[in-house]
Every structure is written in structure tokens, then in C-alpha cells.
């Protein structure tokens, strides 16, 4: 029994190390130490604005890292945003620029009013696609 406990601990440690190696393939850090992470059962998405502060009526971009839960790069298919209470969206559709390995830049985004914006992020890997959302409050 005394030998089984250390062996069980070693087994758990090896599984934990394997899991962290998978996570290392999909970096969630976009630099500058700020941003958001959203995830589902199948995907992990890290993103941040550039410039770092979103201003009303000013164009900005969103930098994305898009990965499957097993650490493989995934495709950013579309990005959109709307103000649900006001039933309005962005006036211009953003342009998505791929940078390789699950990294993307959505350019030409403009939030023309302050308030609650709901960001819709469409991702896919192979035949599987999904929409993830995130709320941004603009003051």
C-alpha cells in the first residue's frame, strides 16, 4: 500500500505534465498582459483590442489566438458585434487577416455608441463550427 500511493502520485504528475504540454501549443497570452479568454467544450479563444483602449467612434482591431481544446490551431471564420438592447450592429463588417497558427487580426471594427456590445466570434476546425460570444461594456 505504501508503494501504491507514490506510484499513483507519479502517474497523476505525468498526466498533468502532458496536459500542460498541449496547452503550451496554443498560447493564450497576446502580450501586454491584458485581454479576454472565452472557451467552450471545443474551443479556446484569447483576444485583445489594439489599441488597448476602445474609444466610441474610433476604429480598432482585435487580435485573436483561436485553438481547439486539444491545442490545435482553429480558424476564425467571422467576427461581428451588436448592441442587443438597441437592436443595432456595427455599420462595417470587419476584415479578418490570418497570421498563421491560429492567430488572426480583425480590422476595421468601430463601436459607434457607448453601452453593452455583444461580440460574436465564429470559429471552426474541420467540419465542426461554433459561435462564442463575449460582452464588452463601452463607457
PASEBA-1860 file (N, C-alpha, C; in nm, 3 decimals):
! residues 139
1> XXXXXXXX> 0.081/-0.119/0.000/0.000/0.000/0.000/0.086/0.126/0.000 ~ 0.197/0.124/0.075/0.285/0.240/0.079/0.346/0.269/-0.057 ~ 0.371/0.166/-0.138/0.427/0.186/-0.271/0.323/0.236/-0.370 ~ 0.199/0.199/-0.351/0.095/0.238/-0.445/0.069/0.389/-0.442 ~ 0.073/0.450/-0.325/0.047/0.592/-0.314/0.149/0.676/-0.392 ~ 0.280/0.652/-0.374/0.377/0.728/-0.454/0.364/0.701/-0.605 ~ 0.333/0.577/-0.643/0.315/0.546/-0.785/0.194/0.618/-0.842 ~ 0.087/0.625/-0.763/-0.033/0.696/-0.807/-0.002/0.845/-0.824
9> XXXXXXXX> 0.073/0.902/-0.731/0.114/1.043/-0.741/0.199/1.068/-0.865 ~ 0.289/0.978/-0.896/0.373/0.990/-1.015/0.289/0.983/-1.142 ~ 0.192/0.895/-1.142/0.102/0.882/-1.256/0.022/1.011/-1.277 ~ -0.032/1.070/-1.171/-0.106/1.196/-1.181/-0.015/1.309/-1.231 ~ 0.106/1.315/-1.183/0.201/1.418/-1.226/0.233/1.406/-1.374 ~ 0.244/1.284/-1.424/0.275/1.267/-1.566/0.157/1.309/-1.653 ~ 0.032/1.284/-1.608/-0.086/1.331/-1.682/-0.092/1.483/-1.682 ~ -0.061/1.545/-1.568/-0.063/1.691/-1.559/0.042/1.752/-1.652
17> XXXXXXXX> 0.160/1.692/-1.658/0.265/1.742/-1.747/0.224/1.729/-1.892 ~ 0.159/1.620/-1.928/0.112/1.601/-2.066/0.006/1.705/-2.100 ~ -0.083/1.735/-2.008/-0.187/1.836/-2.033/-0.128/1.974/-2.050 ~ -0.026/2.009/-1.973/0.033/2.142/-1.988/0.112/2.153/-2.118 ~ 0.165/2.044/-2.169/0.234/2.048/-2.297/0.136/2.078/-2.409 ~ 0.014/2.023/-2.400/-0.088/2.052/-2.500/-0.126/2.198/-2.494 ~ -0.147/2.252/-2.372/-0.186/2.391/-2.358/-0.077/2.484/-2.410 ~ 0.049/2.444/-2.401/0.158/2.529/-2.448/0.155/2.545/-2.600
25> XXXXXXXX> 0.093/2.450/-2.673/0.082/2.462/-2.818/-0.014/2.572/-2.860 ~ -0.100/2.615/-2.771/-0.199/2.717/-2.800/-0.182/2.832/-2.702 ~ -0.096/2.927/-2.732/-0.071/3.034/-2.635/-0.192/3.124/-2.619 ~ -0.230/3.150/-2.495/-0.342/3.239/-2.468/-0.294/3.380/-2.434 ~ -0.164/3.400/-2.424/-0.109/3.531/-2.393/-0.087/3.607/-2.524 ~ -0.150/3.722/-2.535/-0.136/3.804/-2.655/-0.042/3.922/-2.632 ~ 0.034/3.918/-2.525/0.125/4.026/-2.494/0.054/4.136/-2.418 ~ 0.131/4.218/-2.354/0.083/4.333/-2.277/-0.003/4.294/-2.158
33> XXXXXXXX> -0.022/4.166/-2.133/-0.087/4.120/-2.010/-0.235/4.147/-1.997 ~ -0.302/4.192/-2.103/-0.444/4.217/-2.093/-0.519/4.152/-2.208 ~ -0.647/4.138/-2.190/-0.731/4.079/-2.292/-0.833/3.988/-2.227 ~ -0.902/3.913/-2.310/-1.008/3.825/-2.264/-0.983/3.685/-2.316 ~ -1.037/3.587/-2.243/-1.034/3.448/-2.288/-1.176/3.395/-2.278 ~ -1.225/3.339/-2.388/-1.355/3.271/-2.388/-1.331/3.128/-2.434 ~ -1.413/3.038/-2.384/-1.395/2.898/-2.422/-1.528/2.826/-2.419 ~ -1.531/2.715/-2.490/-1.647/2.628/-2.492/-1.597/2.486/-2.470
41> XXXXXXXX> -1.680/2.387/-2.497/-1.637/2.248/-2.484/-1.533/2.212/-2.589 ~ -1.526/2.289/-2.699/-1.439/2.253/-2.811/-1.329/2.354/-2.842 ~ -1.346/2.481/-2.802/-1.253/2.586/-2.844/-1.208/2.673/-2.728 ~ -1.088/2.734/-2.745/-1.036/2.836/-2.655/-0.996/2.955/-2.743 ~ -1.039/3.074/-2.704/-1.009/3.194/-2.781/-0.957/3.300/-2.686 ~ -0.840/3.354/-2.716/-0.786/3.468/-2.643/-0.787/3.585/-2.739 ~ -0.826/3.703/-2.690/-0.826/3.820/-2.777/-0.807/3.947/-2.696 ~ -0.758/4.050/-2.765/-0.741/4.181/-2.704/-0.753/4.287/-2.812
49> XXXXXXXX> -0.792/4.407/-2.771/-0.804/4.516/-2.869/-0.669/4.582/-2.896 ~ -0.660/4.644/-3.012/-0.545/4.726/-3.046/-0.596/4.848/-3.120 ~ -0.583/4.969/-3.064/-0.513/5.000/-2.939/-0.584/4.938/-2.818 ~ -0.515/4.941/-2.705/-0.564/4.872/-2.586/-0.696/4.929/-2.534 ~ -0.720/5.056/-2.557/-0.845/5.119/-2.511/-0.937/5.142/-2.631 ~ -1.058/5.088/-2.623/-1.157/5.108/-2.729/-1.231/5.238/-2.700 ~ -1.231/5.328/-2.798/-1.298/5.457/-2.785/-1.422/5.459/-2.874 ~ -1.528/5.526/-2.829/-1.651/5.538/-2.906/-1.621/5.607/-3.039
57> XXXXXXXX> -1.664/5.543/-3.149/-1.650/5.601/-3.281/-1.512/5.590/-3.344 ~ -1.416/5.532/-3.274/-1.279/5.519/-3.325/-1.253/5.377/-3.374 ~ -1.191/5.361/-3.491/-1.160/5.226/-3.539/-1.057/5.156/-3.449 ~ -1.072/5.026/-3.437/-0.978/4.944/-3.362/-0.973/4.807/-3.426 ~ -0.876/4.728/-3.385/-0.863/4.589/-3.430/-0.871/4.498/-3.308 ~ -0.902/4.373/-3.331/-0.895/4.271/-3.227/-0.794/4.167/-3.271 ~ -0.699/4.135/-3.183/-0.601/4.030/-3.208/-0.651/3.903/-3.142 ~ -0.648/3.791/-3.216/-0.703/3.665/-3.169/-0.600/3.553/-3.174
65> XXXXXXXX> -0.606/3.462/-3.077/-0.548/3.328/-3.084/-0.666/3.233/-3.072 ~ -0.685/3.147/-3.171/-0.800/3.058/-3.177/-0.750/2.914/-3.182 ~ -0.792/2.833/-3.084/-0.745/2.695/-3.076/-0.857/2.601/-3.036 ~ -0.839/2.475/-3.072/-0.927/2.371/-3.022/-0.885/2.339/-2.879 ~ -0.970/2.271/-2.806/-0.937/2.236/-2.667/-0.815/2.144/-2.657 ~ -0.785/2.069/-2.765/-0.667/1.983/-2.760/-0.541/2.055/-2.807 ~ -0.549/2.188/-2.826/-0.429/2.267/-2.852/-0.397/2.293/-2.997 ~ -0.480/2.247/-3.090/-0.453/2.270/-3.232/-0.511/2.404/-3.277
73> XXXXXXXX> -0.445/2.471/-3.371/-0.499/2.597/-3.422/-0.635/2.574/-3.488 ~ -0.723/2.670/-3.473/-0.855/2.665/-3.536/-0.871/2.790/-3.622 ~ -0.975/2.792/-3.703/-0.998/2.903/-3.796/-1.096/3.004/-3.736 ~ -1.063/3.131/-3.747/-1.155/3.238/-3.713/-1.236/3.267/-3.838 ~ -1.363/3.226/-3.840/-1.445/3.237/-3.960/-1.510/3.375/-3.974 ~ -1.552/3.434/-3.862/-1.618/3.566/-3.868/-1.618/3.630/-3.730 ~ -1.625/3.762/-3.730/-1.639/3.841/-3.607/-1.743/3.948/-3.635 ~ -1.833/3.966/-3.541/-1.934/4.069/-3.553/-1.970/4.117/-3.413
81> XXXXXXXX> -2.037/4.231/-3.403/-2.080/4.282/-3.274/-2.212/4.356/-3.292 ~ -2.293/4.349/-3.187/-2.419/4.420/-3.189/-2.454/4.470/-3.050 ~ -2.544/4.566/-3.047/-2.600/4.617/-2.922/-2.741/4.559/-2.911 ~ -2.758/4.449/-2.836/-2.887/4.380/-2.833/-3.004/4.468/-2.787 ~ -2.983/4.553/-2.686/-3.092/4.636/-2.636/-3.140/4.737/-2.741 ~ -3.048/4.783/-2.824/-3.084/4.884/-2.924/-3.109/4.822/-3.062 ~ -3.092/4.691/-3.071/-3.112/4.618/-3.196/-3.034/4.681/-3.311 ~ -2.906/4.705/-3.284/-2.819/4.762/-3.387/-2.683/4.695/-3.382
89> XXXXXXXX> -2.617/4.691/-3.495/-2.485/4.631/-3.503/-2.383/4.730/-3.556 ~ -2.266/4.679/-3.587/-2.163/4.764/-3.646/-2.203/4.797/-3.789 ~ -2.165/4.914/-3.835/-2.202/4.957/-3.970/-2.114/4.893/-4.077 ~ -1.994/4.852/-4.040/-1.899/4.793/-4.135/-1.856/4.656/-4.084 ~ -1.853/4.560/-4.174/-1.808/4.425/-4.138/-1.654/4.425/-4.128 ~ -1.598/4.374/-4.018/-1.452/4.372/-4.004/-1.385/4.278/-4.105 ~ -1.262/4.310/-4.138/-1.179/4.226/-4.225/-1.092/4.137/-4.137 ~ -1.093/4.007/-4.164/-1.012/3.913/-4.086/-0.884/3.883/-4.163
97> XXXXXXXX> -0.771/3.908/-4.097/-0.640/3.886/-4.157/-0.571/3.772/-4.082 ~ -0.549/3.656/-4.148/-0.480/3.546/-4.080/-0.331/3.573/-4.067 ~ -0.275/3.530/-3.953/-0.131/3.545/-3.930/-0.064/3.410/-3.910 ~ -0.138/3.300/-3.927/-0.081/3.165/-3.914/-0.093/3.110/-3.774 ~ -0.100/2.979/-3.765/-0.103/2.906/-3.637/-0.216/2.951/-3.544 ~ -0.334/2.977/-3.599/-0.448/3.014/-3.516/-0.450/3.159/-3.473 ~ -0.361/3.241/-3.529/-0.356/3.383/-3.493/-0.423/3.465/-3.603 ~ -0.505/3.562/-3.559/-0.580/3.644/-3.653/-0.587/3.787/-3.603
105> XXXXXXXX> -0.618/3.876/-3.697/-0.642/4.017/-3.666/-0.772/4.057/-3.736 ~ -0.871/4.102/-3.659/-0.996/4.153/-3.716/-0.984/4.305/-3.720 ~ -0.975/4.361/-3.840/-0.950/4.505/-3.858/-1.077/4.577/-3.899 ~ -1.080/4.706/-3.870/-1.191/4.791/-3.914/-1.313/4.785/-3.824 ~ -1.294/4.750/-3.698/-1.407/4.746/-3.606/-1.431/4.886/-3.549 ~ -1.558/4.922/-3.534/-1.595/5.051/-3.475/-1.720/5.030/-3.391 ~ -1.712/5.069/-3.264/-1.830/5.075/-3.178/-1.873/5.220/-3.177 ~ -1.984/5.252/-3.243/-2.022/5.391/-3.262/-2.104/5.450/-3.148
113> XXXXXXXX> -2.133/5.371/-3.046/-2.206/5.420/-2.928/-2.152/5.354/-2.802 ~ -2.169/5.423/-2.692/-2.133/5.362/-2.564/-2.247/5.270/-2.522 ~ -2.215/5.173/-2.438/-2.315/5.079/-2.390/-2.265/4.936/-2.400 ~ -2.360/4.842/-2.394/-2.326/4.700/-2.395/-2.323/4.649/-2.539 ~ -2.206/4.598/-2.576/-2.187/4.535/-2.708/-2.168/4.385/-2.686 ~ -2.230/4.305/-2.771/-2.211/4.160/-2.766/-2.128/4.119/-2.887 ~ -2.009/4.071/-2.860/-1.917/4.027/-2.965/-1.948/3.882/-2.999 ~ -1.967/3.854/-3.128/-1.991/3.717/-3.176/-1.868/3.671/-3.251
121> XXXXXXXX> -1.812/3.557/-3.211/-1.689/3.504/-3.269/-1.721/3.366/-3.326 ~ -1.716/3.354/-3.459/-1.743/3.226/-3.525/-1.610/3.157/-3.554 ~ -1.597/3.034/-3.505/-1.473/2.958/-3.523/-1.507/2.821/-3.582 ~ -1.405/2.760/-3.644/-1.426/2.625/-3.696/-1.293/2.551/-3.703 ~ -1.306/2.420/-3.694/-1.194/2.329/-3.711/-1.250/2.208/-3.785 ~ -1.207/2.191/-3.910/-1.262/2.084/-3.992/-1.409/2.110/-4.020 ~ -1.493/2.011/-3.993/-1.638/2.024/-4.017/-1.712/2.085/-3.897 ~ -1.644/2.101/-3.785/-1.708/2.148/-3.663/-1.695/2.300/-3.650
129> XXXXXXXX> -1.808/2.370/-3.636/-1.804/2.514/-3.617/-1.890/2.552/-3.497 ~ -1.863/2.671/-3.445/-1.932/2.715/-3.325/-1.924/2.867/-3.315 ~ -2.026/2.928/-3.254/-2.025/3.071/-3.226/-2.008/3.090/-3.076 ~ -1.907/3.168/-3.039/-1.885/3.205/-2.899/-1.913/3.354/-2.888 ~ -1.958/3.396/-2.772/-1.990/3.537/-2.753/-1.919/3.591/-2.629 ~ -1.902/3.723/-2.630/-1.843/3.791/-2.516/-1.901/3.932/-2.510 ~ -1.931/3.976/-2.389/-1.989/4.108/-2.369/-1.880/4.210/-2.340 ~ -1.890/4.325/-2.406/-1.798/4.436/-2.382/-1.882/4.559/-2.349
137> XXX> -1.853/4.619/-2.236/-1.923/4.742/-2.196/-1.833/4.860/-2.232 ~ -1.883/4.948/-2.315/-1.807/5.064/-2.360/-1.863/5.188/-2.292 ~ -1.780/5.259/-2.220/-1.825/5.380/-2.148/-1.778/5.505/-2.217
END
